[in-house]
Amino acid sequence: MHMLYNSDHFAVVQFEVPADAGSDGGAATARGGYEIVDKSARREIFLEGAMARSFREGVQALIESQPSEDEIDAFLSRYTELAQQPVVLH
């Protein structure tokens, strides 16, 4: 687990889960994704698979432009519009 971004409005955490090699000796692929928390709305979304790859590519393109915090937050808000999971403290 790696904290990638933390602002007043959003937090982004990357999760990487190493996969075991298959019992047939096949190559293993890592699993994981990104959790994006919208602090203002108190919602979160977990991206994995194709959505996580798309998110990573978008972030890489955004970083190349040396964005401001407001531009990063605007980018993240596009994903948190889909968020349905409420943030609950245990």
Secondary structure as GFF3:
##gff-version 3
##sequence-region A 1 90
A	DSSP	beta_strand	2	6	.	.	.	ID=ss1
A	DSSP	beta_strand	10	17	.	.	.	ID=ss2
A	DSSP	beta_strand	31	38	.	.	.	ID=ss3
A	DSSP	beta_strand	43	48	.	.	.	ID=ss4
A	DSSP	alpha_helix	49	64	.	.	.	ID=ss5
A	DSSP	alpha_helix	69	80	.	.	.	ID=ss6
A	DSSP	beta_strand	85	86	.	.	.	ID=ss7
###
